[in-house]
Amino acid sequence: MAAILIKRQRPRVEELLARYASVIGRDFPGYRNHVYRTITYAMHFLGNDPECEALVETAFAYHDIGLWTEHELAYLEPSEAVALADNERYGWGLDAEALRGAIHWHHKISPYHGPHERVIEACRKADWIDASKGALRKGMSKDAIVQVEEAFPNLGFHDTLLRLAKDYGGSTLVGGIKVTLGIVKW
């Protein structure tokens, strides 16, 4: 694979996330960097195909948004709903099924096969890389992961997920079980 392309500014992402900055609150910097890391990985898997960029950026801006908009640990469907509603409201013209799929399947354990496979699979692998802090590389080089993490530091994002699991689930254990049952797909 070619060297990883790191875009430190993505105007579309900034515009999309700005709408939800007050809802995300203190968790915003960590979530923003998570979004940038996952986009960077997914776009690398897609050969930085400009035809996929708007969809990937939008999917990742919204992929976890239900954690904050709905205070839900089973946040995939709420995140999909917000993304699809905004796609319609703002007239972005993104393929609704591809957008929904990229969000819905991003925690799938095994490879995704089906409609929009190329982009959904790239997003799935990208989120697993970041969710595991690079322990799962999905074909990405260690060096590329280090470069991306240096460009977009964690800023406590994974700690935020643990805190939200405890806050919304009543305890870290119960919240962790709810998250697993609510978002992990086989």
N, C-alpha and C positions, 0 to 999 in steps of 0.2 A: 504494500500500500504506500501511497505517497505520503509525504509529511502532512501532519494535521494542520488545517487552516483554522486559525483562531481569530474570530471577529470580536473585538472587544466592545463594539457598539453595534446594536441592531435596532434601528429606529422603530420597526414594527413591534418588536418585543417591548421596547420602552413605552410605546403608545398603549399597547394592550395591557401591560401591567399597571400603568398609571391609573387606569380605571378602578383598580382594586387595591391600590396602595394603602388606603385608609382602612380597608377591611382586613388586610393582611397585617397591618400595623407593624409592631416591632420585629416581626418575622420576615418582613419584606426583603432586607438585604440578603439573607440566607436563601430565601426562595428564589430571588432574582438570579443569584449565582448558580443555583441548582438548575434553573431553566437554561441559562447560558451554557453550562457544562453539557447538559443532555442534548441541546441543539447541536453543539459542536461535534459531539460523538455521532449523532444520527446523520448529520450532513456529511461527515467523513465517510460513513458507511455508504452513503448515497453518491459518493464521488462529487460532492458539492454541486449537485444538479440544481441549477437555479429554478427549474420548474417545480421542485419539491420544497423550496425554501419557505414560502409563505405558509404552506400547510404545516410543515414541521415547527416553524416558529409559533404558530397559533396553537397547535396541539400542545406543545410544551408550556406555553404561557398559561394554559388552562388545565393541564393534566391533573394537578393536585388542588385546584382552586376551591373545590367543595369542602376541603378541610376548614376553610375560613368562611366561605359564604353560607354554608349549611351547618357548620360545626359537626360534621359527620365523619366517622371513621370508615364507613363504607362510602367513600367519596367518589368512586368512579362515575356512577350514573349522575349524581349532582354536578360533577365537573363537566360531563358531556352535555348536560342540559344547558348550562351557562354558556359553553362554547357554541353550541348549535343556535341558541337564541341570539347571541351576539353576531354570529355569522349572518343570520337572517336580518337582524335589526340594522346592522351597519352595511349590509350589501357587499360583503367581501367576495361572494361568489365561490367560496371554497367548496369542494366536493364534500357534502355533509356526511356521507357514509365513510369516506376516508378520514375525515376529522374525528368522527365518533369512534371509528375503529382504532385510530392511533392512541386515543385516550383510553378506550375500553380495554385494550389488550396490552397496555404497557407493563403490566405486572404478570403477564403470562409466563409460566415457568418454562414450558417447551416452546420451540419455534412456532410462529404463527404461519398458517397456510390458509389462503383464501383471498377474497377480493382485496386489492390494494396491498398485497403481501410485501412488496418491496419497501414501501414507506413505513408500514406498520411494523414490520420486522426490524427495520433500522431503529425506530423509536423504542421498541421493546428492548433491544440489546443496549441501546444508549442508557435507558433508565436503570437497567440492571447493573451496568458499570458504575453509575453514580450511586445508586442505592447501596451497593456493596463497598463503596469507597475504593473501587478499583480491584477488589479481591476477585471479582468475576470480570474478566477482561473481554470476553466475547469476540476475540480476535484483534482487539486493540492492543497496541504495544504499550509496555510499561512506560516508556519514555513519553509517548503521546499523552497518556493519562497524567503523568507528572506535569507536563506542560500546561494542560487544561486546568488542573487543580491549582497551579501557580497563578494562572491568569484570572481564575475565578475561585478564590478561596471559599472554603466551606462556610465560614461565618456562623457556625453553630447550627446549620440546617438539620443535621441528623439528631442533634439534641432537641431541636424543636419538635421533630416527629415523636420522640419519646415523651416529651412534655404533653403534647396534644393527645397522645394515646392515654396518658394518665388522666388528663383533664376531662376528656370526653368519655373515657371508659370507666372512670372511677378508680382505677389503679393501672399501673403499667402492665401487669399481667393480663387483666381483663381487657384492657384497651388493645394490647398486642394480639390477643385472640380475636377480638372484633375486627381489627385491621386485617389480619390474615384471612379470616372467613369472608370479609367484605370486599377485598381487592385482589387477592391472589387467584389467578385463573390457571387452569391446567391445560 
